[in-house]
Amino acid sequence: LLERFRQVLGHDCVIVRPEDLAPTLREWRGLWQGTASCLLRVRDVEQVCTVLGLCHENGIAVTPQGGRTGLVGGGVPQGGIVLDTTLLRAIRQKEVANDSLTVEAGLTLKETQEEAAALGRVFPLSLASEDSARIGGVLATNAGGVQVLRYGMMRDLVLGLEVVLADGTLWKSLKTLRKDNAGYDLKHLFLGSEGTLGVITAAVLRLFPRICQRHVALLGCRDLATALDVAACLRETCGECLSALEYWPRFASLCVQKLTGWQDPLPHASPACLLVELSSSSPVLPLRAILETALSERLERGHILEGILAQSEKQNVDFWRWREAIPEAQGVAGASIKHDISVPLSRMASFVERATAIAQRLCPQVRPCIFGHLGDGNLHVNFSAPEGYEAEDFLALWPQFQHAIHDCVATYEGSIAAEHGIGWLKRSELSRLGDATTRDLMRRFKTALDPKGILNPGKVL
Ligand SMILES: Cc1cc2nc3c(=O)[nH]c(=O)nc-3n(C[C@H](O)[C@H](O)[C@H](O)COP(=O)(O)OP(=O)(O)OC[C@H]3O[C@@H](n4cnc5c(N)ncnc54)[C@H](O)[C@@H]3O)c2cc1C
């Protein structure tokens, strides 16, 4: 079969030498080690069809890979072949009048944003991994990021999709329509399916008008409950202009300070911090005045302890840099145990209190570092080891933490996988906590689309 792959793809696109294969088998943080007999680099959709047809015929497992930035081990192969989609790089169609851009799966998210900018438009999905993450991977994980509040997740930014099915059949639905109720909307099956239902080869993406003005503020509050109250008020007053609402506790700020040496922009060491962004594509909207009015009301009531409104685009960027440094900065506090969850906003303060108490019962003196996309109800419920604690001893508690925190999420009718998916990491948790009928339906879709179970085995289900 290797010979057949070489005939179809050329010798240089069939990688079998262990030293060349090694990086694609290992998860980028070294958390998981996979196995595969070869890596195939595909250059066009016809090659994807042929490779999948051959694998289907011969019952060979296929793990699609994009930029390999995923955080749940979804791209780590469990045998068979790895399908590298990064050479699928064509821009199929640019339609300014239609506010749409049709790109192939191997383009990076950053390159896609740049293509949109060159058309005088915005593709708004933005992640810290955008230089490496590919459109195919971002679609397959239904990624979120920092603009979800305004624009939604990847699922909300797609008009059409092209997918190669498990047996090599091409499903091409690259429509650029906003409205299309002609039967089931099949593209949504593949978005967020983490490579288990088909290989995404191209997509029609929605573009938006360019942003003309944005205003960013950093606010200090007494606690999460007050921050949530301020957030609710901002949603009401600022409406669709509110484009981001990020939250972090003082502990996270101390970590950023320690990592970067930067001075904390909030001088009074408030326990809870909020980053607020308002933006608009209209140059005439009095955005700053809207923000000032909303904030002054909450300042007067004492809900905001301190606040600072960026005075320039450079300061906007600096405030965002502070927020974006948090995931890395948590590392300076030693080992950490992480969860990516969402709960209804109405119950978030109570959930965080309960989750913190659970963690403290499991490990007294644990240091909570719970931060994230407050506006979307999505928090990274992370805990740093107590000072002086051995990393290995703390990380050994991960299964107990995960079990207890996910149980708590279930009690609050939340999700154990808000952003990063199920992949390899949370498969058993989905099976433990997921609704039985939902899981049964998922299995039935999987069997219908991939009867031999060759697509990304061991993931999700
Ligand atoms: C620093 C950092 C910050 C991040 N921030 C965020 C964030 O804010 N929000 C968020 O949602 N995520 C975030 N992520 C994770 C995010 O899921 C990935 O960055 C991205 O969405 C995956 O794209 P990729 O090309 O790297 O895919 P990979 O990691 O290669 O693959 C991910 C999954 O998709 C499948 N897949 C890949 N390509 C295809 C394809 N063409 N067809 C079918 N299946 C495919 C793989 O089999 C795998 O299951 C972050 C990651 C990092 C490292």
The ligand as a Tripos MOL2 file, in Angstrom:
@<TRIPOS>MOLECULE
LIG
   53    58     1     0     0
SMALL
NO_CHARGES

@<TRIPOS>ATOM
      1 C1         -1.6320   28.8700   22.8900 C.3       1 LIG1
      2 C2         -2.9460   28.2560   22.4960 C.ar      1 LIG1
      3 C3         -4.0980   28.9920   22.6720 C.ar      1 LIG1
      4 C4         -5.3360   28.4520   22.2950 C.ar      1 LIG1
      5 N1         -6.4420   29.2020   22.4900 N.ar      1 LIG1
      6 C5         -7.6390   28.7120   22.1460 C.ar      1 LIG1
      7 C6         -8.8020   29.4990   22.3430 C.ar      1 LIG1
      8 O1         -8.7660   30.6180   22.8440 O.2       1 LIG1
      9 N2         -9.9790   28.9620   21.9560 N.ar      1 LIG1
     10 C7        -10.0760   27.7110   21.3950 C.ar      1 LIG1
     11 O2        -11.1670   27.2900   21.0550 O.2       1 LIG1
     12 N3         -8.9850   26.9370   21.2250 N.ar      1 LIG1
     13 C8         -7.7760   27.4100   21.5830 C.ar      1 LIG1
     14 N4         -6.6600   26.6320   21.3880 N.ar      1 LIG1
     15 C9         -6.8080   25.2580   20.8580 C.3       1 LIG1
     16 C10        -7.3800   25.1680   19.4650 C.3       1 LIG1
     17 O3         -8.2690   24.0650   19.4540 O.3       1 LIG1
     18 C11        -6.4230   24.9490   18.3640 C.3       1 LIG1
     19 O4         -5.5180   26.0110   18.3990 O.3       1 LIG1
     20 C12        -7.0260   24.8600   16.9320 C.3       1 LIG1
     21 O5         -8.4090   25.0510   16.8840 O.3       1 LIG1
     22 C13        -6.7440   23.5170   16.2920 C.3       1 LIG1
     23 O6         -6.2480   23.7410   14.9960 O.3       1 LIG1
     24 P1         -4.9910   22.8970   14.4530 P.3       1 LIG1
     25 O7         -4.8730   23.2110   13.0150 O.co2     1 LIG1
     26 O8         -3.8080   23.0960   15.2950 O.co2     1 LIG1
     27 O9         -5.5740   21.4030   14.6220 O.3       1 LIG1
     28 P2         -4.8480   20.0900   15.1670 P.3       1 LIG1
     29 O10        -4.3450   20.3230   16.5410 O.co2     1 LIG1
     30 O11        -3.9000   19.5940   14.1660 O.co2     1 LIG1
     31 O12        -6.1040   19.1130   15.2310 O.3       1 LIG1
     32 C14        -7.1340   19.3190   16.1570 C.3       1 LIG1
     33 C15        -8.2590   18.2970   15.8910 C.3       1 LIG1
     34 O13        -8.8660   18.5340   14.6370 O.3       1 LIG1
     35 C16        -8.7130   17.4110   13.7590 C.3       1 LIG1
     36 N5         -8.4040   17.9630   12.4340 N.ar      1 LIG1
     37 C17        -7.3680   18.7640   12.0790 C.ar      1 LIG1
     38 N6         -7.4620   19.1150   10.7920 N.ar      1 LIG1
     39 C18        -8.5810   18.5200   10.3000 C.ar      1 LIG1
     40 C19        -9.2270   18.5030    9.0400 C.ar      1 LIG1
     41 N7         -8.7470   19.1740    7.9890 N.pl3     1 LIG1
     42 N8        -10.3690   17.7850    8.9080 N.ar      1 LIG1
     43 C20       -10.8800   17.0880    9.9460 C.ar      1 LIG1
     44 N9        -10.3130   17.0730   11.1610 N.ar      1 LIG1
     45 C21        -9.1820   17.7820   11.3460 C.ar      1 LIG1
     46 C22        -7.5960   16.5820   14.3620 C.3       1 LIG1
     47 O14        -7.7420   15.2020   14.0300 O.3       1 LIG1
     48 C23        -7.7860   16.8570   15.8370 C.3       1 LIG1
     49 O15        -8.7870   16.0260   16.3670 O.3       1 LIG1
     50 C24        -5.4160   27.1480   21.7550 C.ar      1 LIG1
     51 C25        -4.2360   26.4020   21.5740 C.ar      1 LIG1
     52 C26        -3.0160   26.9530   21.9430 C.ar      1 LIG1
     53 C27        -1.7720   26.1540   21.7340 C.3       1 LIG1
@<TRIPOS>BOND
     1     1     2 1
     2     2     3 ar
     3     2    52 ar
     4     3     4 ar
     5     4     5 ar
     6     4    50 ar
     7     5     6 ar
     8     6     7 ar
     9     6    13 1
    10     7     8 2
    11     7     9 ar
    12     9    10 ar
    13    10    11 2
    14    10    12 ar
    15    12    13 ar
    16    13    14 ar
    17    14    15 1
    18    14    50 ar
    19    15    16 1
    20    16    17 1
    21    16    18 1
    22    18    19 1
    23    18    20 1
    24    20    21 1
    25    20    22 1
    26    22    23 1
    27    23    24 1
    28    24    25 2
    29    24    26 1
    30    24    27 1
    31    27    28 1
    32    28    29 2
    33    28    30 1
    34    28    31 1
    35    31    32 1
    36    32    33 1
    37    33    34 1
    38    33    48 1
    39    34    35 1
    40    35    36 1
    41    35    46 1
    42    36    37 ar
    43    36    45 ar
    44    37    38 ar
    45    38    39 ar
    46    39    40 ar
    47    39    45 ar
    48    40    41 1
    49    40    42 ar
    50    42    43 ar
    51    43    44 ar
    52    44    45 ar
    53    46    47 1
    54    46    48 1
    55    48    49 1
    56    50    51 ar
    57    51    52 ar
    58    52    53 1
@<TRIPOS>SUBSTRUCTURE
     1 LIG1         1 GROUP 0 **** ****
